[in-house]
Amino acid sequence: MKMPSKALAPLALIICLVTSACSGVEPGSQGSATGASSATTSTSRSPFEPTTTQKPPDTTGPLIAYRAADEIGLVEGTSVVATAKGSFTPSNDLITTDDGKFVFARTTDNQLATIEVATGQGSTRPVTVGPAVGSGGGSAVVWWEQPNRLMRLDLADPQAQPELAQTVDLPPVAGVRPGDPRLLIARGGTAVIARVEAPPSPFGGPDTLYAVRGPGPPTSLGQADADSPVSVARLSPDGASLSYALYRASDNACGTAALVTSDANGTQQTFDVAAADVNAGFRVTKLWWPMTGPPKLSLMTWVCGQPQTYPPVVWEVSGDHIAQTTPPTSALQTADVAPGQRALILPGSDTPTDPAGTLVFEESSRRITIKGGVDAIAVISPSP
């Protein structure tokens, strides 16, 4: 499918931004820097019987949810106030339910770690989930089970068991045996399924995408214009619009990037990265779609055939083009917390290609370290 495209900025501009960026990170408190499991208060029934009880997060203000290599957590201000321990790898998965009442993540052994926001209680659900987990409306999460089952679990019910959300029958493909379907992303009542429907390239693609919204048949979104599988995508909060990244590999060490946006009416637009240097490589490392505003992305740049890689720079969709965010920012991900405050995942200066970095809280020109090894963040709005 050939779609109109828009060009981004040349390599020189991106390099200029990265080399001029500053961090000024300050160390956080002992508790927040190490990721304390929860904030606590001590009370005494008598001078001889001290007890310690967990203090629930203050949901009257915004909270920051994160996924790190060893835990998922909640941050209040600059302090970690709740965690659920586990082993996690960076992924495209969301980390909060649609209603903002739970933080969740798939562990490396395909179980589900959760935190209830209202109480700060963390747990691991003894259920086996698929290789990708999305939000399924309210406090529910969904995942794909071969060959055609979209499964659902309501986190609000501690006794709930996985149940069939719906059966999804993708159309047959003439002349070729298609690959196994996989869940790419789910949010706001929409699930996006990817499947290879042509002889795969050496890089594993191209994918054909389908949107599943409601009990009707899936809607084809067409074939992705890239030989590599789609691995980075986001849905708008209402599930009505999709944005996904393309990586067009030229060999095992180089390639170019593009961003595709698709509206509910099927209108699609592709934004290609244009570089003055033909030896420049580009890749979208992460996409996120805040509760308000357009989708944003971090774009990594390197010189093909050379070891030097520049830290990722944050861009956003702005009407009919893509522009750097204001203020210009070098980060793996950003999230506006409150006016004048935001959370950022900063890449390591010696490991700019690492998908995880250091979570910091920024206010004005100050940056306070909260947690290392973080690959995803989300802001949970105050309770109504």
C-alpha positions as CSV (number, residue, x, y, z in Angstrom):
1,M,0.0,0.0,0.0
2,K,1.6,3.3,-1.1
3,M,0.8,6.2,1.2
4,P,1.8,9.9,1.2
5,S,4.9,10.5,3.2
6,K,6.5,13.4,5.0
7,A,10.2,13.9,5.6
8,L,11.8,14.5,9.0
9,A,15.0,16.4,9.7
10,P,18.5,15.7,8.4
11,L,21.0,13.8,10.5
12,A,23.1,16.9,11.2
13,L,20.2,18.6,13.0
14,I,19.7,15.5,15.2
15,I,23.4,15.3,16.1
16,C,23.4,19.0,16.9
17,L,20.5,18.5,19.4
18,V,22.0,15.5,21.1
19,T,25.5,17.0,21.5
20,S,24.0,20.2,23.0
21,A,21.6,18.4,25.4
22,C,22.3,18.6,29.1
23,S,21.1,16.4,32.0
24,G,22.1,17.9,35.3
25,V,20.8,14.9,37.2
26,E,20.8,15.0,41.0
27,P,20.7,11.8,43.1
28,G,17.4,11.1,44.7
29,S,16.8,10.1,48.3
30,Q,18.1,6.8,49.5
31,G,14.7,5.2,49.4
32,S,13.7,6.4,46.0
33,A,17.0,5.7,44.3
34,T,17.0,2.1,45.4
35,G,13.3,1.5,44.7
36,A,11.9,0.9,48.1
37,S,8.9,-1.5,48.1
38,S,6.5,1.0,49.8
39,A,6.2,4.0,52.0
40,T,5.4,3.0,55.6
41,T,4.2,4.6,58.8
42,S,4.8,3.3,62.2
43,T,2.2,3.2,64.9
44,S,2.1,1.6,68.4
45,R,-0.7,-0.1,70.2
46,S,1.6,0.1,73.2
47,P,5.2,1.1,73.9
48,F,6.1,-2.6,73.6
49,E,4.1,-3.5,70.5
50,P,5.2,-1.4,67.5
51,T,3.5,-2.2,64.2
52,T,4.3,-1.1,60.7
53,T,1.5,-0.6,58.1
54,Q,1.7,0.3,54.5
55,K,0.7,3.9,53.6
56,P,-1.5,3.9,50.4
57,P,-0.4,6.2,47.6
58,D,-1.9,9.6,47.6
59,T,-4.2,9.4,44.6
60,T,-5.3,13.1,44.8
61,G,-2.2,14.0,42.8
62,P,-0.6,12.5,39.7
63,L,1.5,9.3,40.1
64,I,4.2,7.9,37.9
65,A,4.1,4.2,37.0
66,Y,7.2,2.4,35.7
67,R,8.5,-0.9,34.6
68,A,12.1,-1.8,35.5
69,A,14.2,-4.9,35.1
70,D,13.5,-6.1,38.7
71,E,10.1,-4.5,39.5
72,I,7.1,-2.4,38.5
73,G,6.4,0.5,40.7
74,L,4.5,3.7,41.6
75,V,6.2,7.0,42.3
76,E,4.7,9.8,44.3
77,G,6.7,13.0,43.8
78,T,10.2,11.7,43.8
79,S,9.6,8.7,46.1
80,V,8.8,5.1,45.1
81,V,5.7,4.3,47.2
82,A,4.7,0.8,45.9
83,T,6.3,-2.0,44.0
84,A,5.7,-5.5,42.7
85,K,9.0,-7.5,42.4
86,G,9.8,-9.7,39.4
87,S,11.9,-10.1,36.4
88,F,10.9,-8.0,33.4
89,T,12.3,-7.4,29.9
90,P,11.8,-4.2,27.8
91,S,8.7,-4.5,25.6
92,N,6.1,-2.7,23.6
93,D,3.4,-3.5,26.3
94,L,1.4,-0.9,28.1
95,I,1.8,-0.8,31.9
96,T,-1.5,0.7,33.1
97,T,-5.1,-0.4,32.7
98,D,-7.5,1.9,30.8
99,D,-9.1,3.1,34.1
100,G,-5.7,3.8,35.7
101,K,-6.5,1.6,38.7
102,F,-3.8,-1.0,38.1
103,V,-0.2,-1.1,37.0
104,F,0.7,-4.4,35.3
105,A,3.5,-6.1,33.5
106,R,4.3,-9.6,32.1
107,T,7.2,-11.3,33.8
108,T,9.9,-13.2,32.0
109,D,8.1,-16.5,32.8
110,N,4.8,-15.1,31.4
111,Q,3.0,-14.4,34.6
112,L,1.3,-11.1,35.5
113,A,2.7,-8.7,38.1
114,T,0.2,-6.1,39.3
115,I,-0.1,-3.1,41.6
116,E,-3.5,-1.8,42.8
117,V,-3.1,2.0,42.7
118,A,-5.6,2.8,45.5
119,T,-3.9,0.5,48.0
120,G,-0.3,0.2,46.7
121,Q,-0.6,-3.6,47.1
122,G,1.6,-5.5,44.7
123,S,1.1,-9.2,43.7
124,T,1.8,-11.7,41.0
125,R,-1.3,-13.4,39.5
126,P,-0.8,-17.2,39.1
127,V,-2.0,-17.1,35.5
128,T,-0.1,-17.7,32.2
129,V,-0.4,-14.8,29.7
130,G,0.8,-14.5,26.1
131,P,4.0,-12.8,24.9
132,A,2.3,-9.4,24.7
133,V,-0.3,-8.0,27.1
134,G,-2.5,-4.9,26.5
135,S,-5.4,-3.1,28.2
136,G,-8.9,-4.3,27.6
137,G,-11.2,-1.6,29.0
138,G,-11.7,-0.7,32.6
139,S,-9.4,-2.8,34.8
140,A,-9.0,-5.6,32.3
141,V,-6.0,-6.8,30.4
142,V,-6.0,-8.9,27.2
143,W,-3.5,-11.2,25.4
144,W,-3.5,-13.5,22.4
145,E,-3.8,-17.3,22.6
146,Q,-3.2,-19.3,19.4
147,P,-4.7,-19.9,17.1
148,N,-7.5,-17.3,17.3
149,R,-8.4,-16.5,20.9
150,L,-8.3,-13.0,22.5
151,M,-8.1,-13.7,26.2
152,R,-9.2,-11.4,29.0
153,L,-8.6,-11.0,32.8
154,D,-10.3,-8.5,35.1
155,L,-7.7,-7.3,37.6
156,A,-10.4,-5.7,39.8
157,D,-11.5,-9.2,40.8
158,P,-8.8,-10.9,42.8
159,Q,-10.5,-14.3,42.2
160,A,-10.9,-13.8,38.4
161,Q,-9.6,-16.3,36.0
162,P,-8.7,-15.8,32.3
163,E,-11.7,-15.9,30.1
164,L,-12.3,-15.8,26.3
165,A,-12.9,-12.2,25.3
166,Q,-13.7,-13.2,21.7
167,T,-12.7,-15.5,18.9
168,V,-10.9,-13.6,16.1
169,D,-10.9,-15.3,12.7
170,L,-8.5,-13.6,10.3
171,P,-9.3,-14.0,6.6
172,P,-7.7,-16.9,4.6
173,V,-4.7,-16.1,2.4
174,A,-4.5,-17.6,-1.1
175,G,-1.4,-19.4,-2.2
176,V,0.6,-19.1,1.0
177,R,0.4,-20.4,4.6
178,P,0.4,-17.3,6.8
179,G,2.4,-16.9,9.9
180,D,1.0,-17.2,13.4
181,P,-1.0,-14.1,14.4
182,R,0.3,-12.0,17.3
183,L,-1.0,-9.2,19.4
184,L,0.8,-6.0,18.7
185,I,-1.1,-3.6,21.0
186,A,-4.4,-3.3,22.7
187,R,-6.0,-0.2,24.3
188,G,-9.4,1.5,24.6
189,G,-11.4,-1.4,23.3
190,T,-9.2,-2.0,20.2
191,A,-6.7,-4.8,19.7
192,V,-4.3,-4.8,16.8
193,I,-3.2,-8.1,15.4
194,A,-0.1,-8.6,13.1
195,R,0.5,-11.5,10.8
196,V,3.0,-12.3,8.0
197,E,0.9,-13.1,4.9
198,A,3.6,-13.3,2.2
199,P,6.9,-15.2,1.9
200,P,8.9,-13.6,4.7
201,S,12.0,-11.5,4.0
202,P,15.4,-12.3,5.5
203,F,14.4,-9.7,8.2
204,G,11.1,-11.5,9.1
205,G,8.4,-9.2,7.6
206,P,6.3,-7.7,6.1
207,D,3.4,-7.7,8.6
208,T,-0.2,-7.3,7.6
209,L,-2.2,-5.5,10.4
210,Y,-5.8,-6.0,11.5
211,A,-7.9,-4.0,14.0
212,V,-10.3,-5.8,16.3
213,R,-12.9,-3.5,17.8
214,G,-16.1,-5.1,19.1
215,P,-17.6,-8.4,18.2
216,G,-17.5,-7.8,14.4
217,P,-14.9,-9.2,12.0
218,P,-11.4,-7.7,12.0
219,T,-10.7,-4.7,9.8
220,S,-7.6,-5.0,7.6
221,L,-5.2,-2.0,8.0
222,G,-3.1,-3.2,5.1
223,Q,0.5,-4.5,4.7
224,A,3.2,-2.6,6.5
225,D,5.7,-1.0,4.0
226,A,8.8,-2.6,5.6
227,D,10.6,-5.9,5.4
228,S,11.0,-6.1,9.2
229,P,8.1,-7.0,11.5
230,V,6.3,-4.2,13.3
231,S,7.4,-4.2,16.9
232,V,6.7,-0.6,18.1
233,A,3.1,0.7,18.1
234,R,0.6,2.7,20.2
235,L,-3.2,3.2,20.1
236,S,-4.8,6.5,21.2
237,P,-6.5,6.4,24.6
238,D,-9.9,5.8,23.0
239,G,-8.5,3.1,20.8
240,A,-9.7,4.9,17.6
241,S,-6.3,5.8,16.1
242,L,-3.1,3.8,15.6
243,S,0.5,4.9,15.3
244,Y,3.3,2.4,14.5
245,A,6.9,2.5,13.5
246,L,8.5,1.0,10.5
247,Y,12.1,-0.1,10.2
248,R,13.4,-0.7,6.7
249,A,16.6,-2.7,7.1
250,S,19.1,-2.4,4.3
251,D,21.4,-5.0,5.9
252,N,22.1,-6.4,9.4
253,A,23.7,-3.1,10.5
254,C,21.7,-0.4,8.9
255,G,18.3,0.8,8.0
256,T,15.9,3.7,8.0
257,A,12.7,4.5,9.9
258,A,9.2,5.8,9.3
259,L,6.1,6.5,11.3
260,V,2.6,5.5,10.1
261,T,-0.6,7.0,11.6
262,S,-4.0,5.5,10.9
263,D,-7.3,7.0,11.8
264,A,-10.6,5.2,12.5
265,N,-11.8,6.0,9.0
266,G,-8.9,4.2,7.4
267,T,-6.9,7.3,6.4
268,Q,-3.2,6.6,6.7
269,Q,-0.1,8.8,6.5
270,T,3.5,7.9,6.5
271,F,6.3,10.1,7.8
272,D,9.7,9.1,6.5
273,V,13.0,10.0,8.1
274,A,15.2,11.9,5.6
275,A,18.9,12.1,6.1
276,A,21.5,14.2,4.3
277,D,24.0,11.4,4.9
278,V,23.2,8.3,3.0
279,N,25.2,6.3,5.5
280,A,23.0,7.4,8.4
281,G,20.7,4.8,10.1
282,F,17.5,5.6,12.0
283,R,15.2,3.6,14.2
284,V,12.2,4.5,16.4
285,T,13.0,3.0,19.8
286,K,9.8,3.8,21.5
287,L,6.3,5.2,20.9
288,W,3.9,6.5,23.5
289,W,0.5,8.2,23.3
290,P,-0.4,10.4,26.3
291,M,-4.0,10.8,27.6
292,T,-4.0,14.2,25.9
293,G,-2.1,15.3,22.9
294,P,-0.5,13.6,19.9
295,P,1.7,10.5,19.9
296,K,5.4,10.9,20.7
297,L,8.5,8.8,19.8
298,S,12.1,8.5,20.5
299,L,14.4,8.3,17.5
300,M,17.8,6.7,17.6
301,T,20.5,7.7,15.0
302,W,23.8,6.1,14.1
303,V,26.4,6.1,11.3
304,C,26.2,2.8,9.4
305,G,29.2,0.6,9.7
306,Q,30.6,2.6,12.6
307,P,30.3,1.9,16.4
308,Q,29.2,5.4,17.3
309,T,25.5,5.8,18.1
310,Y,23.8,9.0,19.2
311,P,21.3,9.0,22.1
312,P,17.6,9.0,21.1
313,V,15.8,12.3,20.6
314,V,12.1,12.9,21.3
315,W,9.7,13.8,18.4
316,E,6.0,14.2,18.2
317,V,3.3,14.2,15.5
318,S,2.3,17.8,14.8
319,G,-0.5,18.0,12.2
320,D,0.8,16.9,8.8
321,H,4.5,16.6,10.0
322,I,6.7,15.4,12.8
323,A,8.7,17.9,14.9
324,Q,11.0,17.8,17.8
325,T,9.3,18.4,21.1
326,T,9.6,21.7,23.0
327,P,11.9,21.9,24.8
328,P,14.2,19.7,22.7
329,T,14.9,16.5,24.7
330,S,17.2,13.6,24.5
331,A,15.4,10.7,26.2
332,L,14.0,7.2,25.8
333,Q,10.6,8.4,26.9
334,T,9.1,11.5,28.5
335,A,5.8,12.0,30.4
336,D,4.3,15.3,31.6
337,V,3.3,15.0,35.3
338,A,2.1,18.5,36.1
339,P,2.7,22.0,34.7
340,G,6.5,22.5,34.9
341,Q,7.1,18.9,35.9
342,R,7.8,15.8,33.9
343,A,9.3,12.3,34.1
344,L,12.0,11.1,31.8
345,I,13.9,7.9,31.0
346,L,17.5,9.0,30.3
347,P,19.8,6.7,28.3
348,G,23.1,5.8,29.6
349,S,25.9,7.9,28.2
350,D,28.0,4.8,27.5
351,T,25.0,2.6,26.3
352,P,22.8,4.8,24.1
353,T,21.3,1.7,22.4
354,D,20.1,0.1,25.6
355,P,16.2,0.1,25.7
356,A,16.3,0.9,29.4
357,G,17.7,3.9,31.3
358,T,17.4,6.0,34.4
359,L,14.0,7.3,35.5
360,V,14.4,11.0,36.7
361,F,11.9,13.6,37.8
362,E,12.4,17.0,36.3
363,E,11.2,20.3,37.7
364,S,12.5,23.5,36.0
365,S,16.2,22.8,35.5
366,R,16.5,20.2,38.3
367,R,16.5,16.5,37.6
368,I,16.3,14.0,40.5
369,T,17.2,10.3,40.0
370,I,14.4,7.9,41.0
371,K,15.2,4.4,39.6
372,G,17.6,2.7,37.2
373,G,17.0,0.0,34.6
374,V,13.6,1.5,33.6
375,D,12.2,1.0,30.1
376,A,8.6,2.3,30.4
377,I,6.7,5.0,32.3
378,A,3.1,6.3,32.4
379,V,1.3,9.0,34.3
380,I,-1.7,8.1,36.3
381,S,-4.1,11.0,36.7
382,P,-5.5,12.0,40.1
383,S,-8.7,10.2,41.2
384,P,-11.8,12.2,40.5
